[in-house]
Amino acid sequence: MLEGKTKQEIKTYIETNFYKLDFNYLDLVKNYKFEISCQKSVPQALYIFLISTDFIDALKNIISIGGDIDTLADMVLALAEAYYLNPKNEEGFKITSSLSMKKKEETNNLFKESLSKLDKNLFDICRLFNQKYNKNTIRL
């Protein structure tokens, strides 16, 4: 995603090399439960990201399927940030750029609020990483 891959390219790569992502969203909402194993949480997180329409939609989808929401949010929102908030990702950033000003503000506020919840040491590590690799992605 940081290299600008499309969702279809991402899905094809994942399904070819790792997991089948043939879930049904409504079945997940109805039946998904807390799952400790990565085999039953990573594919679902990838699927939730792939069906999202923007950063906020990704979060709403996480909450709607339930289960281990904080772990799913970690995975899905990391993917959503790289896809929707990265100017180098033409397909995803185009979606974010076309949002209404209200939706852009909502996205920006959610992202900033999420960052404010990080442990200070972890936040400092992320900030240093961004500085070193010029990966500042928040430019709505």
C-alpha positions in Angstrom: 0.0 0.0 0.0 2.9 2.3 0.7 4.0 1.5 -2.9 0.6 2.5 -4.3 -1.0 -1.0 -4.9 -4.7 -1.2 -5.7 -7.1 -3.1 -3.5 -7.4 -5.7 -6.3 -3.6 -6.2 -6.4 -3.5 -6.5 -2.7 -6.3 -9.0 -2.6 -4.8 -11.1 -5.4 -1.4 -11.2 -3.7 -3.0 -12.2 -0.3 -5.2 -14.9 -1.8 -2.4 -16.3 -3.9 0.2 -16.4 -1.1 -1.7 -16.6 2.2 -5.4 -16.6 2.8 -8.7 -16.9 0.9 -10.8 -13.9 1.6 -14.2 -15.2 0.6 -16.1 -13.9 3.6 -19.6 -12.5 3.6 -19.9 -9.3 5.5 -23.3 -10.0 6.9 -22.2 -13.5 8.1 -19.3 -11.9 9.9 -21.6 -9.3 11.6 -23.8 -12.2 12.7 -21.3 -14.8 13.7 -17.8 -13.4 14.3 -16.6 -13.9 17.9 -13.5 -13.1 19.8 -10.7 -15.2 18.3 -7.2 -15.4 19.6 -5.6 -17.2 16.7 -4.1 -15.2 13.8 -5.6 -17.7 11.3 -9.1 -16.5 12.4 -8.4 -12.8 12.8 -5.9 -11.7 10.2 -7.9 -12.8 7.2 -11.0 -11.1 8.6 -9.1 -7.9 9.2 -7.7 -8.0 5.6 -11.3 -8.5 4.3 -12.7 -5.7 6.4 -10.0 -3.4 5.0 -10.6 -4.5 1.5 -14.4 -3.8 1.6 -14.0 -0.4 3.3 -14.8 2.7 1.3 -12.8 5.1 3.3 -10.9 5.4 6.6 -14.1 6.0 8.7 -15.9 3.1 7.0 -13.1 0.8 7.9 -13.5 1.7 11.6 -17.3 1.3 11.4 -16.9 -2.1 9.8 -14.5 -3.3 12.6 -17.0 -2.2 15.2 -19.9 -3.8 13.4 -18.4 -7.3 13.3 -17.4 -7.3 16.9 -15.0 -9.9 18.4 -11.6 -8.7 19.4 -12.2 -5.1 18.3 -8.9 -3.6 19.5 -6.8 -6.2 17.7 -8.9 -5.9 14.5 -8.7 -2.1 14.7 -4.9 -2.3 15.0 -4.6 -4.3 11.8 -7.4 -2.7 9.8 -6.6 0.9 10.6 -2.9 0.4 9.9 -3.9 -0.8 6.4 -6.4 2.0 6.0 -3.9 4.6 7.0 -1.4 3.3 4.4 -4.1 3.1 1.8 -6.4 6.1 2.3 -4.1 8.7 4.0 -0.9 8.1 1.9 -0.5 10.6 -0.9 1.7 8.1 -2.7 -1.2 5.7 -3.0 -3.1 7.2 -5.9 -6.2 5.0 -5.7 -6.8 5.3 -2.0 -5.7 8.9 -1.5 -8.0 9.9 -4.4 -10.9 8.6 -2.4 -9.9 10.6 0.7 -9.2 13.7 -1.4 -12.7 13.6 -2.8 -14.4 13.5 0.6 -16.5 16.4 1.8 -14.7 18.8 4.1 -16.8 17.5 7.0 -15.7 13.9 6.3 -12.1 15.0 5.9 -12.2 16.7 9.3 -13.9 13.6 10.8 -11.2 11.4 9.4 -8.4 13.7 10.6 -9.9 14.0 14.0 -10.3 10.3 14.4 -6.8 9.7 13.3 -5.4 12.3 15.7 -7.6 11.0 18.5 -6.2 7.5 17.8 -2.7 8.7 18.0 -3.3 10.5 21.3 -4.2 7.1 22.8 -0.7 5.7 22.1 1.7 5.2 24.9 4.2 8.2 24.8 7.2 5.9 24.1 5.4 4.2 21.2 4.3 7.5 19.8 7.9 8.8 20.0 9.1 5.7 18.1 6.4 6.3 15.4 7.3 10.0 15.1 11.0 9.1 14.7 10.2 6.5 12.1 8.2 9.0 10.2 11.0 11.6 10.3 13.6 9.1 9.3 11.7 7.6 6.4 9.6 10.7 5.5 6.4 8.7 5.9 4.2 11.5 7.1 0.9 10.5 5.6 -1.6 12.9 7.1 -2.2 15.5 4.4 -6.0 15.8 3.9 
